[in-house]
Amino acid sequence: MRLFLTCWIIYALHFSTNIVREIYLTLSIGDHVSFRVDEYAGLHPDLFEKADYGWHVGSNPGVSMLAAVPYAVARPAIDIIVQHVREGREQKHQTPPEYDSPWPMARKFYEESWKRGYDVKFALASFVMQVLCMAPSSALGVVTMFLVLQKLLHSERTALWLALLYAFGTPVFFRTGYLNHNLMLGHIAFWGFLLIWNPFGWSRESLRARYVWTGAAGGTALLFDYSGGIFLIALCLYGFVKAYQEESLLTGVRLSVWYLVGALVPVGLLWFYQWQSFGHPFFPGQHWMPPVQWIERGYQGFGWPQFELLTLLLFDYRYGLFITSPLMLLAFVAARPNSGATSRLASRELWFILITFVALWLFFGGVNYTRLQFNTGIRYLSPIFPFLFIPVAVTLSQWSERWVWLIGIVSIAQNWALAMYRDVERGLGVLDPVFHVFAGGFQLPLLTTLSRFKAQFGEVFVNGPSPLPLFVLTGALLYVIWCARSEPM
């Protein structure tokens, strides 16, 4: 619980104000229980109109459906605030305030949102979605990592420190800044993997139920994004091989059927969404999208893996996996013969992780939109983070404590700077946040955004927005959480 609260609080503190396409569908579900986003037409390039069906989002609906729950709960309070602001503006005949963003499209988006009366609604809703959906889901993923490492390494202390490294020394920190289906998809698939792997020693009587729930996890991954199909197939094959090796061929087939039964519910929900939104249950939303950049290559931008894209996914200076998180390279050290990793992590599970990574890498190597990651940082390979970190942690557990501390400090410094500054589009890419923070001091994304409204907050941020008071308050709260003693029963 302490680890969960720590991650939740720190993740929420680093809330980013990015308004992504999934937010529009979340609002429509929470406001109208509808998949149509007509009222937000023209605010995002991934919103498009289909004849007789209205405006929709060209992405899978999973994360929006989930985030709609906390938004619906908070909606009455948000509506009151939004209505109060609108009435005040009408009385004062205000004009859109200047938003001093370095990106022209961001300035244009804010102006249009203000004119439609959505700026405050977007701000509050995105905050609710991050604090009550995205942040706790990532915090739960960190707790899961701790529990798994505790079983593998037989040390609560080591597991705790490595779980904190996963939380704040990997791009999990960066990607949790706003509603993000890629990372959440990865954690859901990871939970499904653990149900079949069973490092916790659950009884054999629960085997069928675990396969059903794993199927639900794989199907939910597909509901979140079509890249989740990699995990849907990989988990099914892994479950079959494990049952075949440990039981029999017949058991493997029978449990695979139960896996498919579990997957049917979320996959059926995806088909229902596509039928309701576009008139066909089996074509993805991208099938109906109007022409955009790269869409002419392959099928709606998806084709065979390309060497250029495969290289960019791993080594691009703005979003490459091993540039954003060099720590992940240690996962492949565990695959070396006589590395010692197989004494703690069975070779079957290790190779499942590495093969799944390669499959996901090849999948996105054929997605031409991969090139657009430069404006958001690492995104497409986010689902593999929890999987790769298992062999990373096993490798680190065998190294000298001095080296582990050095690697941990460097990794946390890099990823904390990335979570604070977030801009990898300009300058030195991933390294730019590090230099910016070391040269300009600490910051928080929300305060940075507010400081760009100079007419409203110029006096408050006359010397720049300082996050230090919030850091001190957060530190005091975490001190209380970790130093509080449990009362004896």
N, C-alpha and C positions, 0 to 999 in steps of 0.2 A: 504493500500500500504506500509506503514512504517513497519507494522508487517511482511508482506510478504518479503520485502527486508532484514529485520533483520534476519529472519530465513534462507533465501537463502544464505546470505553472511556467516553466522556462519556455516551452513551445508557444504558449499563449502570449507571453511577453514579447516574442519575436514575430507577432502577427504581421503579415504583409498585406498591403491594400490592393493587390492585384485582383481585378475583376475578370475572371475567366469564364469561358463559355458555359461551363456546367452550372454556374450560378443562375443563369436565366431560367433554365429548366427547373431548378430547385424552387425558385420563386413562383413559377407557374403552378407547380404541384402544390406548394404550400398555400398559395393564394386561392387557386381555383380548382384544385385537383384535376389539372389538365396538362397535357403534353404540349399544347400550343403556346408559342412565345410571341404571338402577334404584336403585343404592346411594346416589345423590345426590338422590333424590326429595324435593321440598319445600324444597330449599336455594335455589332461584332461581325466580322467577315464569315464566320462559321454558322451564322443564322441565315436561313434561306427559306423561300416560299415555294411550296408545291401546290400546283393547281388543285382546288377543291379540298385541300387539307390544311391550308394556312402555313404559318411560319413555324419552323422547327430547328433543332440543333443537330448538326451533322456528327454526333458522337453518341456512344452508348449511354444509357440513362442510370446505370447502377449507383454511382456516387451521388447523383442528384436526388434519387429516391431516398437514399439514406440521410443525406443532409437536410432533406425537407422536413424530417421529424423534429429536430431542435428548432428549425426556423418556424415551423407551425406553432410550436409552444411559445416562442418569443414574439410572434407576429402581433398580438394585441398591443404590446408595449411599443413595438416598432411603429405600428400604424398611428398611435397617439403622437409620437414624436414627429413623424413625418408630416402629419396633418397640421400640427402646431407650427412647424417651420414653413410650410406652404402658406398658411394664413398670414404669417408675419411678412413674408416676401410680397404677397399681394397687397398688403396694406402700405408697405413702404415702396412699392413699385421698383424693386431692386433689379439690377442687371447681373449677369453672371460674373463672379469675381475672377480675377486673373489667377490662373494656375501656372506657376512658373516651373513647368516640367521641361527637361531637356529634350523630350520626345514630342514632336508635333502631333502625332496621332493621339497621344495621351491627353494633350491639351484640347484637341478637338472632341475627344470622347467625353471629357469632363463637361465641356460647354454644352454639348448636346444633352447629356444626362441632366444637367442643371435645368435646362429649358423644359425638359419633360417632367421635371420634379422628382427624378429618381436618384439624385446624387446622395442624399442622406439615407435613403432606403438601401441603396447598394452598399454604402459604408457600414451601416448597422447589420444588415443581413450577412455580408461577407465576414464580419467580425464574429457573429453568432455561429456561422458555419465552421469557421476555423477553431474557435475556442471550445465549442460543444460537440464537434464531429471530428475534424481533422486531427487536432491536438490530442484528444483522448485516445483516438485509434492508434496513433503512433506511440503514445505512452504505453498502451496495452501491448503493442508489439515489442517494446523494450522489456517489459515485464516478462513476456513470453521468452525472449532471448535469455534473460537472467535464469529462468526456471530450467531451460534446456541446458545451458552451460553449467548450471549447478549439478545436473545429473551427469553430464559428460566429464566434468573436471573434478568432481567430488570436493569442491571447495566453494563455500558460500562467498567468502571474501573475494576470491579470484573472479568468480562469476559476476559479482556485483560491479567490480571495476571494469570488467570487459563489457558488461551491459551498458554502463555509462559511456564507454568508448563508442559503442554502437549508436547510442542516442545522440552524442554530441561530437563525435570524431568521424562521422560519415555524412554523406549528403542527406541522410534522413532528417537532420536538423534543418537544412536548407529547404527541402521539399515540403516540410510540414508547415511552412509559413502561410500557406493558403490552401483552400480546398483543392486536392490533387488526387485524381483517381488512380494514377500510375502506382504511387507508393502504397495506397490503401489496398489496391489489387494484390500487390506483392505480399502484404501481411496476411490477407485472407487466404491466399494460396499456401503460404507458409504454415498457417494453422492447420490447413487440410493435410499438408505433408506430415506434420507431427502426429496427427491422428493415426496414420498408417505406420509411420516409423516407430512410434510408441517408445520413446526414450524414458517415459515415466512409468512403464511397467503396468499398464492397465490390464485387466483380466481378459482372457480369451473370450469370455462370454459377451463382451462388448464389441467383438470384432465386426459383426455385421452392421451394427449401428455406427461404428466409426467409419466404415466404408461409405455408408449412406451420407454421413456428414461431410466426408471428404469430397464426395461427388457434389454436394451442395456448394462446397468451397470452390471447386473447379468451375462449376456452372456460374457461380457468382463472379468469378474472375472474368468470364466471358461477358456477363451482364455489364461489367464495368468498362471493358474495352475488348476489341477483337484480338488484341495481343494476348488476352487471357486464354484464348484457345490453345496456346502453347502449354499453359499449365493444366488446362482441362485434359489434354491428351497425355501429357507427361505424367500427371498423377495417376491416371488410369493405368498406363503401362507399368509404372512403378508398383502400384498396388497388385497388379497381376503377377509380376515377376516375384515380388516378395512372397505372395501367397503360394505360388508355384514352387519356389525354392524351399519354403518352410513347411508347406502342407502337401499339396498335390495339384496336378493340372486341373482336376475337376473343381477343387476349392478355389483356384485362381479364377476360373470362368464364372463360378457362382458369385463370388464376391465382386467381380467386375460388373456383373449385372446389377447388383445392389448399388454400386458406385453410379451407374448410369441412371438408376432410379432417383438417387439424390440429386443428380445434375439436372434432371428434367424440369424441376420447379423453376429455378432461376433462368434456365435457357428458355423455358416456355414463357416466362415473363418478358424476356427480351423479344421473342417472336410477337407477343401480344403488343408490346410497345411499337414495334416496327409496323405491324399491321394497322394499328390505330393512327400512327403518325404519317405513314406513307402509302398505305393501301396494300402492302405486300409483307408477309411475315418473315421472309427469308433473305431479302436484300438488305444490306446494311444501310444506315443513314447516308454514308458517303456516296452510295449509288445514285442518289437523287441530287447531289450537290451541283450547283452551277459551276462553270469553269473557274478555277483558281490556279495560282502558281503551282507548277509541277503536276497538275491533275492529268495532263495529256500523256504522261509516261505510264505505261502498263495499264492496269485496271484502276481507274480513279486515283492514280499516283502510286499504286502498289504493283511491283513486278519482281523479277528475280534479283537476288542479292548482287550488289555492286561493290567492287573493291573500294571505290572512293568512299561510299557510305559506311562500309565496315570499318575503314580506317578512321573516319570522323567519329564514329560512335565510341571508339576507344581512346583516341589521341587528339581530338580537336582541342585547341587551347581554351575554348569557351565552355565546352560541355562534354568532352571525352571522359569516359568512365575512369580511366587510370590517370588522367590529369586532375580531374575533380577529386578523386579519392585514390591516391597511390596505395593506400592501405589495402585495397582490394586485390592488389597483385599477390599478396601473401596467401590468398586462397589457392593459388596454383603451386605454391611451395609444398602444401599438404599433399599434392598429387604425386610428388616425386617418390620413387622407390626408396624404401627404408627411411622415410621422413619421420616416422613415429606417429603420424596422424591416425593410421589405421588401428593403433592400439586404443584410441579413444573414439574414433569415428569410423564405423564400418565402411569397408570399401564400396559396398553397394550404394549406401547413402551418399558417399563422397562423389561417386561417379554420376549418380542421379543429379546432384547439384551442378556439377561441371557440364554435363550434357545438356541440362535444361538451360544453363547460361548460353551455351553455344547456339542452341535452337532459337532462343530469344534474340540473340545477336544477329543470327542469319535472317530472322523474320524482319527485324527493323532495318537490316541492310538492304532490304527491298522496298522500304517505305521512303519515298522521295521527300516526304515532309520532314524527314530527319534533319534536313539542312536548315529548317526553321527554328531549331532549338537554340540558336544563338541569342534569341531575345528572351529566353526563359531559363537558360542553363540546363544542366543534365535533367532529362525527364523520361525519355523512352525506356532506358534501362533501369529505372528506379525499382521495378518489381523484383529484380534479382538481389537487391541489397541484403535482405534477411538471410537468403540462402547462402550467398557467398561469405557472409560474415561468420558462419559456423566454422568452416575450415580456417578462416582468418584467426578466429579466437583459439582454435585448437593449436594452430601454429605458434601463436604468441605465448600460449601457456607453457611451451617447451623452451622458450628463450630466457635469457638472463633478464632479471627484473629491471636492470639498468637500461637495457635496450627497449624494453616494453614501455617504460616511463617516457623515454625520449620520443619514441614513435607516437605514443599517446598524446603528449603535449603538442607536438607538431601538427598532428591530425586535428586535434580540437581547436588549435589556433586557426588553422586554415578554414575549417568548417564553421566556426563561430563568426569569423570575418565574413564568410559567404552569406550566412544567415542574417547578419546585420546590414551589409551593404547591398548585396544581391545583384548588382549590375555587373554582368560579364560580357555585355554586348560591345562595350567600348574599351579602349586601352589594351591591357594585357590579358584580357579574358579572366580566367579563374584567379590569376595572381593579382589582378587589379583590386579586388576587395581587400586582400591582405595588405597591400601597400597603402591603400586608402585609409584603412582603419589605423594602421600604425602611424601614419603621417597626420591624420585628421582627428584621431580619437574615436572612442566608442560612439555608437549611434543605434537607433532602433528604427525599423522601416516606417512605423506609424508616425513617429515624430518627424522623420524626414519628409514624409508626405505633407504633414500639417505645416511644416516650415515653408513649403512652396506657396502657401496662401499668404502672401506677405501683407495684404490689406487687412486680413483678419487676425493673423498671429505674428505680425512683424515685431510688435513690442514685446511679446512673450519670448520670441526666439531671436532677440536682437543680437546675441552673441552666438547663435547656433543652438539647436536643440540638444540639451544634455540629458542622456539617459541615466546618469549616475544616481539621482534620487530614486528612480525606479529599481535600479540594481541593488541599492542599499536596502530598500524595502523588501525586495525579493529575497535577498540574502538573509534578512532577519526572519522572514517567514519560513525559509528552508531550515534555518537553524532550529526554530521551534519544532518543526516536523521531525527532524532527525534526533533532537535531544529529548523529546517527550518520552517519558517512561510509560510502558503499558501497565495498567493496573492488574494485579493478580486476580484470577477468578476465585 
